[in-house]
Amino acid sequence: MKNHVVVLGYGSLTRPVLDKLGERTRYVVVATDPELADRLRDRGYDVVKTEAVDEEALAEAGVRDARAVVVASENDADDALAILTVNEASPDVEVIAVASSSENAGKLRRAGADTVVSPADIVGKLLVESALTGKDTERIVEEMRDRIARR
């Protein structure tokens, strides 16, 4: 597989990511829980089952040929280690991390993530914008998506 996205972790944060990715590009999920990996395979996902995110698992997922890596295990400490491992295995790949706790966003950047998304911060900003402007938060999200699409 080439020019795909590698997704490290699976949970409530990555379910919608996989749905959207599937509409636009190929991807592979790296799962450390063997039962989860089997369930994902049964649902038709490309999965690498591994005990830990290490160089071997990343090689099997094709990280060197990937366009990006999404790191979102819902454990920021594990994600920081995964980011370091990804950058060692493939220094030029784009790394996008999800910070489960907004306080850890800076740490994930320091670990080497190119982009860090904090769902709590995004939701907070949307709620404040809606409260202060009266705009529907769904409309705000659509405007953001349109701006990104124009880039």
C-alpha positions as CSV (number, residue, x, y, z in Angstrom):
1,M,0.0,0.0,0.0
2,K,1.3,3.5,-0.8
3,N,0.1,7.0,-0.2
4,H,-2.3,5.7,2.5
5,V,-2.9,6.8,6.1
6,V,-1.8,4.8,9.1
7,V,-4.1,5.1,12.1
8,L,-2.5,4.2,15.4
9,G,-5.2,3.3,17.9
10,Y,-8.9,2.8,17.7
11,G,-11.7,4.2,19.9
12,S,-14.4,6.8,20.1
13,L,-12.1,9.4,18.5
14,T,-11.0,7.3,15.6
15,R,-14.3,5.8,14.6
16,P,-15.5,8.9,12.7
17,V,-11.9,9.4,11.4
18,L,-12.0,6.0,9.7
19,D,-15.4,6.6,8.2
20,K,-14.2,9.9,6.6
21,L,-10.9,8.5,5.6
22,G,-12.6,5.5,3.9
23,E,-14.5,8.0,1.7
24,R,-11.2,9.6,0.4
25,T,-8.2,7.3,0.7
26,R,-6.9,3.9,1.8
27,Y,-5.8,3.4,5.4
28,V,-4.6,0.8,7.8
29,V,-5.3,0.6,11.6
30,V,-2.6,-0.5,14.0
31,A,-4.3,-2.2,17.0
32,T,-2.7,-3.5,20.1
33,D,-5.8,-5.2,21.5
34,P,-5.9,-8.6,19.8
35,E,-9.7,-9.0,20.2
36,L,-10.3,-5.5,18.9
37,A,-8.0,-6.2,15.9
38,D,-10.0,-9.3,15.1
39,R,-13.4,-7.4,15.3
40,L,-12.0,-4.7,13.0
41,R,-10.8,-7.2,10.5
42,D,-14.3,-8.9,10.6
43,R,-15.7,-5.5,9.7
44,G,-13.5,-5.2,6.7
45,Y,-10.8,-2.9,8.0
46,D,-7.1,-3.3,7.1
47,V,-5.5,-4.1,10.4
48,V,-2.0,-4.7,11.8
49,K,-2.3,-6.6,15.1
50,T,0.6,-6.0,17.4
51,E,1.4,-6.0,21.1
52,A,3.0,-2.5,20.9
53,V,3.6,0.2,18.4
54,D,7.1,-0.6,17.4
55,E,9.3,-0.4,14.3
56,E,8.1,-3.8,13.1
57,A,4.4,-2.9,13.4
58,L,5.0,0.4,11.6
59,A,6.9,-1.4,8.8
60,E,4.0,-3.8,8.4
61,A,1.6,-0.9,8.2
62,G,3.7,0.7,5.5
63,V,4.6,3.8,7.4
64,R,7.5,4.6,5.1
65,D,5.1,4.8,2.1
66,A,2.2,6.5,4.0
67,R,1.1,10.0,3.3
68,A,0.2,10.6,7.0
69,V,0.0,8.9,10.4
70,V,-2.9,9.6,12.8
71,V,-2.0,8.9,16.4
72,A,-5.1,8.6,18.6
73,S,-5.1,5.8,21.1
74,E,-6.8,7.9,23.8
75,N,-3.7,7.6,26.0
76,D,-1.5,10.6,25.5
77,A,1.6,9.0,27.1
78,D,1.3,6.0,24.7
79,D,0.7,8.4,21.9
80,A,3.9,10.4,22.7
81,L,5.9,7.2,22.5
82,A,4.2,6.2,19.3
83,I,5.0,9.6,17.8
84,L,8.7,9.2,18.7
85,T,8.7,5.8,17.1
86,V,7.0,7.0,13.9
87,N,9.4,9.8,13.5
88,E,12.4,7.5,14.0
89,A,11.0,5.0,11.4
90,S,9.8,7.6,8.9
91,P,11.1,11.1,9.6
92,D,9.3,12.8,6.7
93,V,5.8,11.4,7.2
94,E,3.1,13.9,8.4
95,V,2.1,13.0,12.0
96,I,-1.3,14.2,13.3
97,A,-2.1,13.5,17.0
98,V,-5.2,13.7,19.0
99,A,-4.7,15.0,22.6
100,S,-7.1,13.3,24.9
101,S,-6.2,16.0,27.5
102,S,-5.7,19.5,26.2
103,E,-2.8,19.9,28.7
104,N,-0.8,17.4,26.8
105,A,-1.1,19.0,23.4
106,G,2.3,20.7,23.8
107,K,3.9,17.5,24.9
108,L,2.7,15.7,21.8
109,R,4.1,18.5,19.6
110,R,7.4,18.2,21.4
111,A,7.4,14.5,20.8
112,G,7.3,15.3,17.1
113,A,3.6,15.6,16.0
114,D,3.2,18.0,13.1
115,T,-0.4,18.8,14.1
116,V,-2.1,18.2,17.4
117,V,-5.9,18.3,17.7
118,S,-7.6,18.7,21.0
119,P,-11.3,17.8,20.8
120,A,-11.9,19.5,24.2
121,D,-10.5,22.8,23.0
122,I,-12.4,22.6,19.7
123,V,-15.7,21.9,21.4
124,G,-15.0,24.7,23.9
125,K,-14.3,27.2,21.1
126,L,-17.4,26.1,19.3
127,L,-19.6,26.5,22.3
128,V,-18.2,30.0,23.2
129,E,-18.6,31.1,19.5
130,S,-22.2,29.9,19.5
131,A,-23.0,31.5,22.8
132,L,-21.5,34.9,21.9
133,T,-22.6,35.1,18.2
134,G,-25.8,33.0,18.3
135,K,-24.4,31.0,15.3
136,D,-25.4,27.3,15.1
137,T,-22.2,25.3,15.9
138,E,-23.0,23.0,13.0
139,R,-22.8,25.9,10.7
140,I,-19.5,27.0,12.2
141,V,-18.1,23.5,11.6
142,E,-19.3,23.6,8.0
143,E,-17.6,26.9,7.5
144,M,-14.3,25.5,8.9
145,R,-14.6,22.5,6.6
146,D,-15.2,24.7,3.6
147,R,-12.1,26.8,4.4
148,I,-9.9,23.7,4.8
149,A,-11.3,22.3,1.5
150,R,-10.3,25.5,-0.4
151,R,-6.6,25.2,0.7
